[in-house]
Amino acid sequence: MDKIITKDATVYCSQGPDLLLPTAEGALSKTTFVFKDLFDVEGYVTGAGNPAWLTSHGIAKKNSKIIEDLLANGATCVGRVQTDELAYSLNGQNIHYGTPINPVAPECLPGGSSSGSAVTVARGESDFSIGTDTGGSVRVPASYCGLFGLRPTLGKLDLENAFQLSESFDTAGIFSRDLTLLSNVFSTLTKHKEKAIPAKRLYLDNALTEQISEERLSRFEQWCQQADITLIKSDFLAESSYTPTSLSLLFRTIQGFEIIQGHDDWLKAHGDSLDPSIMERVEWARSITAQEYSEAKRKQAQFKQSLVSYFQELDGLWALPTTPSGPPLLTLTGEPLAQYRSQLMGLTSIAGLSGLPQLHLPIHGLQEGPCGFSLMSIADSEARLISTGLSLSQGEQ
């Protein structure tokens, strides 16, 4: 009798699909991937990490273009994977389906909201995966699970036929254990095969380094030395009167207002199905006025212009810590976890507000647990981020 294999429900979605075969041969032949439960596949229901959402929505009529393109280039899909509810969290916890075990730090959070996307790749069950990143949902789980993770330029990857959380920030992103494969997936999806010369200068803002461990900074400095890259300290945020705390609040204001605009009818009907901590954020978001949103959008535009102008003056890229530390323990709850989340969003909100690409590079073997550094630059500079990342990560070898 054939053995029945039960997939881990904390990672894989029961509604399927469990397998989608390639529709043609291509650059991604013989690779496997999974996708976050926000992308539509014709004939299946998108669940957005919540059973009430799953039962209150019908089957998808069309496929996500991203999934279609991956299948058309030879990749095999081996499952739909879990997300935090409505993608409105960075922890990787789901009260309905459970918390996936972090393969590289089992006592810690796996990170979200693309928890299943990260954990599947970290466990070696797929070669790469597709997630989404609004407030850090690719970069954070990539950091916690020791993976490469790319949040591309806003709008770079097609999000048609996918769940939308916040239109100002939503992006699709990619996880992989291999940066060369990540690059191949990105160039296949964007049909852009350009090669870029690695940067020779990286700028690290002093306002973002206050909580970084000496060990992590020292390891990154060693990478730079081995790659013949100069690491330069800078003060853009302080000189421009921005702080991580103010940027976090600005981001959350825009995100929260757009969530209510897009989903409040459903939330009023089914909000009691949400994790109380997520529903608390929903209630706060309902208090944001249209005037506050408009003012926040104005400040966002100012910040983006200031940062883009700054990047255009640099002969190099920005380096920044992806997360304040390694992943929080599973036992961290309540106010300490909320404080950590605020610090985390002070880092992740920069790319969100500016719409610029960010690439996470894992540093393995740190005492604080899995984490690393990111590279960031002007729009459409993903090829240069990746080429520089390849140079730097040779230090990890």
C-alpha positions in Angstrom: 0.0 0.0 0.0 1.3 3.5 -0.9 2.2 5.6 2.1 0.0 8.6 2.6 2.2 11.7 3.1 0.6 14.4 5.2 2.0 17.9 4.5 2.8 20.2 7.4 -0.4 22.3 7.9 1.6 25.1 9.5 3.4 25.5 6.1 1.2 24.2 3.3 -2.4 25.2 2.6 -5.0 22.4 2.4 -7.0 24.0 -0.4 -4.1 23.4 -2.9 -2.9 23.3 -5.5 -0.3 20.7 -4.3 1.4 20.5 -7.7 1.5 22.6 -10.9 3.7 21.2 -13.7 5.6 23.4 -16.0 3.8 24.5 -19.2 7.1 24.7 -21.2 10.8 24.2 -20.9 12.9 27.3 -20.0 15.5 29.0 -17.9 14.0 27.6 -14.7 13.6 24.0 -15.8 14.4 21.4 -13.0 13.7 24.0 -10.3 10.8 23.9 -7.8 9.0 26.7 -6.1 6.1 27.4 -3.7 3.9 30.6 -3.5 2.3 32.5 -0.7 -1.4 32.1 -0.1 -2.1 35.6 -1.6 -1.7 34.6 -5.3 -4.6 33.3 -7.4 -4.6 30.0 -9.3 -7.5 29.3 -11.5 -9.9 26.8 -10.0 -8.6 27.2 -6.4 -9.5 29.6 -3.6 -7.0 32.1 -2.2 -7.2 32.0 1.6 -5.0 35.0 2.7 -4.1 33.0 5.9 -7.6 33.1 7.3 -10.3 30.4 7.2 -13.1 32.9 7.1 -11.5 34.6 4.1 -11.2 31.2 2.5 -14.9 30.3 3.0 -16.2 33.8 2.1 -14.5 33.9 -1.3 -15.0 31.9 -4.4 -12.5 30.1 -6.6 -10.1 32.2 -8.7 -11.1 32.8 -12.3 -7.5 33.6 -13.5 -4.0 32.8 -12.6 -1.4 35.2 -11.1 0.9 36.3 -13.9 3.9 35.5 -11.8 2.9 31.9 -11.4 2.1 31.6 -15.1 5.5 33.0 -16.1 7.3 30.7 -13.7 5.5 27.6 -15.1 6.1 28.8 -18.7 9.8 29.0 -18.0 10.1 25.4 -16.7 9.7 25.7 -12.9 7.5 23.2 -11.1 5.2 24.4 -8.3 5.1 22.1 -5.3 2.5 23.9 -3.2 0.6 26.9 -1.9 2.0 28.0 1.5 0.8 29.8 4.6 0.9 33.5 5.4 0.1 35.5 8.5 -3.6 36.6 8.5 -4.2 39.1 5.7 -0.4 39.5 5.5 -0.8 42.0 8.4 2.1 40.8 10.7 5.8 40.3 10.6 6.0 37.4 13.1 5.1 34.3 11.1 2.5 33.2 13.6 -1.1 32.1 12.7 -3.6 31.2 15.4 -5.6 29.0 12.9 -2.8 27.0 11.2 0.0 27.3 13.7 3.5 28.7 13.7 5.9 27.1 11.2 9.1 25.8 12.9 12.1 28.0 12.0 14.5 25.4 10.5 17.6 27.3 11.5 16.4 28.6 14.9 13.6 26.3 16.1 13.1 28.2 19.4 12.5 31.5 17.5 9.9 33.1 15.3 10.2 32.2 11.6 9.1 35.7 10.5 6.1 36.8 8.4 4.0 37.4 6.7 5.6 35.2 4.1 6.3 32.5 6.7 5.5 29.5 4.6 7.5 30.9 1.7 10.7 31.2 3.8 10.4 28.0 5.8 9.8 25.8 2.8 13.0 27.1 1.1 15.0 26.9 4.4 13.9 23.3 4.8 15.1 22.5 1.3 11.6 21.5 0.1 11.7 24.0 -2.7 14.5 25.8 -4.6 12.9 29.2 -4.4 9.6 30.7 -3.4 7.4 33.7 -4.0 6.2 35.9 -1.2 5.0 39.5 -0.8 6.5 42.4 1.0 4.5 45.3 2.2 6.2 46.2 5.5 9.0 43.7 5.4 7.3 40.4 4.7 10.1 39.0 2.5 13.1 40.7 4.1 12.2 39.8 7.7 11.6 36.0 7.2 14.6 35.9 4.9 16.6 37.3 7.8 15.2 35.0 10.4 15.5 31.9 8.3 19.0 32.5 6.9 18.0 33.1 3.3 18.6 35.6 0.5 15.5 37.7 0.0 14.7 40.3 -2.6 12.0 43.1 -2.3 12.1 44.6 -5.8 11.3 48.1 -6.9 7.6 48.9 -6.3 5.6 47.6 -9.2 8.5 45.7 -10.8 6.7 42.3 -10.5 3.1 42.0 -11.6 0.6 41.7 -8.7 -2.5 41.3 -10.8 -4.8 38.5 -9.6 -3.3 38.6 -6.0 -4.6 39.8 -2.6 -3.8 43.5 -2.0 -3.1 44.8 1.5 -1.8 48.3 0.9 -1.4 49.6 -2.7 1.2 52.1 -1.8 3.6 49.4 -0.6 2.7 45.9 -1.9 5.4 44.1 -3.8 6.0 40.5 -4.8 9.4 39.1 -3.7 11.7 36.1 -4.0 13.4 33.8 -1.5 16.3 31.4 -2.2 19.2 29.7 -0.6 21.3 30.6 -3.7 21.7 34.2 -4.8 22.5 33.1 -8.4 19.2 31.3 -8.6 17.4 34.2 -7.1 18.9 36.4 -9.8 17.8 34.0 -12.5 14.3 33.9 -11.2 14.1 37.7 -11.1 15.6 38.2 -14.5 13.2 35.6 -15.9 10.2 37.3 -14.4 11.3 40.7 -15.6 12.7 39.6 -18.9 15.7 41.7 -18.1 19.1 40.0 -18.5 21.4 42.9 -17.9 24.7 42.4 -16.1 25.8 45.0 -13.6 29.2 45.9 -12.1 29.4 45.5 -8.3 29.5 48.7 -6.3 32.9 49.6 -4.8 31.4 51.8 -2.0 28.7 51.1 0.5 27.2 53.7 2.8 26.0 52.8 6.3 23.8 55.3 8.1 24.8 55.9 11.7 21.1 56.2 12.8 20.6 52.5 11.8 23.6 51.0 13.5 22.8 51.8 17.2 21.4 48.4 18.0 23.5 46.2 15.7 25.8 43.7 17.5 29.5 44.3 17.2 29.9 40.8 15.9 27.5 41.3 13.0 29.0 44.7 12.0 32.5 43.1 12.3 31.5 40.2 10.0 30.1 42.6 7.4 33.2 44.8 7.5 35.2 41.7 6.8 33.0 40.9 3.8 33.6 44.4 2.5 37.4 44.1 3.0 37.5 40.8 1.2 35.4 42.1 -1.7 37.6 45.3 -1.9 34.5 47.4 -1.1 34.8 50.5 1.0 32.3 50.9 3.8 31.6 54.6 4.6 29.6 55.9 7.6 26.9 58.5 6.7 24.3 60.6 8.4 21.5 61.1 5.8 18.6 60.4 8.3 19.9 62.8 11.0 20.8 65.5 8.5 17.4 65.2 6.9 15.6 65.2 10.3 14.2 61.7 9.9 14.3 59.0 12.6 13.4 55.3 12.3 10.6 55.9 14.8 9.0 58.7 12.7 9.4 56.7 9.5 7.7 53.7 11.1 4.7 55.8 12.2 4.5 57.4 8.7 4.5 54.0 7.1 1.9 52.5 9.5 -0.4 55.4 9.0 -0.5 55.0 5.2 -0.7 51.2 5.4 -3.5 51.2 8.0 -5.7 53.7 6.1 -5.4 51.7 2.9 -6.2 48.4 4.6 -9.4 49.9 5.9 -10.3 51.4 2.6 -9.8 48.1 0.9 -11.2 45.6 3.3 -13.4 47.2 6.0 -16.6 45.6 4.8 -15.1 42.2 5.1 -13.4 43.1 8.5 -16.8 44.2 9.9 -18.3 40.9 9.0 -15.5 38.6 9.9 -13.1 40.6 12.2 -13.9 38.3 15.1 -12.0 35.5 13.2 -8.7 37.5 13.4 -5.9 37.0 15.9 -6.7 39.6 18.6 -3.3 41.3 18.1 -4.0 41.8 14.4 -7.5 43.0 15.2 -6.0 45.5 17.5 -4.1 47.0 14.6 -7.3 47.0 12.5 -9.0 49.1 15.2 -6.1 51.5 15.4 -6.2 51.8 11.6 -9.9 52.7 11.7 -9.0 55.8 13.7 -6.8 57.3 10.9 -8.6 60.1 9.2 -8.5 61.0 5.5 -6.7 64.2 6.4 -4.0 62.3 8.3 -3.6 59.9 5.4 -3.3 62.8 2.9 -0.7 64.5 5.1 1.2 61.2 5.5 1.2 60.7 1.7 2.7 64.2 1.3 5.4 63.4 3.8 6.1 60.1 2.0 6.6 61.9 -1.3 9.1 64.3 0.4 11.0 61.4 2.0 11.2 59.5 -1.2 12.5 62.5 -3.1 15.1 63.3 -0.5 16.3 59.7 -0.4 16.4 59.3 -4.2 18.3 62.6 -4.5 20.8 61.4 -1.9 21.3 58.1 -3.8 21.9 59.9 -7.0 24.7 61.8 -5.4 26.4 58.6 -4.1 28.8 56.6 -6.0 27.6 53.4 -4.3 24.8 51.6 -2.5 23.3 51.9 1.0 24.0 49.1 3.4 21.6 48.7 6.3 20.7 46.0 8.9 17.6 44.1 7.8 16.4 43.5 11.3 17.5 44.8 14.7 18.8 41.4 15.8 18.3 37.7 15.2 14.8 36.4 15.4 12.8 36.9 18.6 12.1 33.9 20.8 8.7 32.2 20.5 8.2 33.1 24.1 8.5 36.8 23.5 5.0 38.3 23.7 3.0 41.4 24.7 4.7 44.7 25.1 8.3 43.5 24.6 7.3 42.0 21.2 5.4 45.2 20.3 8.5 47.3 21.1 10.6 45.0 19.0 8.1 45.3 16.1 8.4 49.1 16.3 12.2 48.9 16.1 11.9 46.5 13.2 9.5 48.7 11.2 11.9 51.6 11.7 14.2 49.6 9.4 11.8 48.0 7.0 9.7 51.2 6.4 12.6 52.9 4.5 12.2 50.7 1.4 8.4 50.7 1.8 8.1 54.5 1.9 10.6 55.0 -1.0 9.5 52.1 -3.2 13.2 51.2 -3.7 14.6 47.7 -4.0 16.3 46.0 -1.1 18.3 42.7 -1.0 18.9 40.8 2.2 22.2 38.9 2.6 22.3 36.3 5.4 25.3 36.1 7.8 25.5 32.7 9.3 26.8 31.6 12.6 26.2 34.8 14.6 25.7 34.4 18.4 22.5 36.4 18.2 21.0 34.0 15.6 20.3 34.3 11.9 20.2 37.8 10.6 22.4 39.9 8.2 22.6 43.1 6.2 20.7 44.5 3.2 21.7 46.4 0.1 19.5 49.2 -1.2 19.6 51.7 -4.0 17.6 53.6 -6.6 14.7 52.1 -8.5 15.4 49.3 -11.0 18.9 48.7 -9.6 18.2 45.1 -8.7 21.0 43.8 -11.0 23.6 45.9 -9.2 22.3 44.9 -5.8 22.6 41.3 -6.8 26.1 41.6 -8.3 27.3 43.4 -5.2 25.7 40.9 -3.0 27.5 38.1 -4.9 30.8 39.8 -4.3 30.1 40.3 -0.6 28.7 36.9 0.1 32.0 35.3 -1.1 33.2 36.3 2.4 30.6 33.8 3.8 32.2 31.0 1.8 
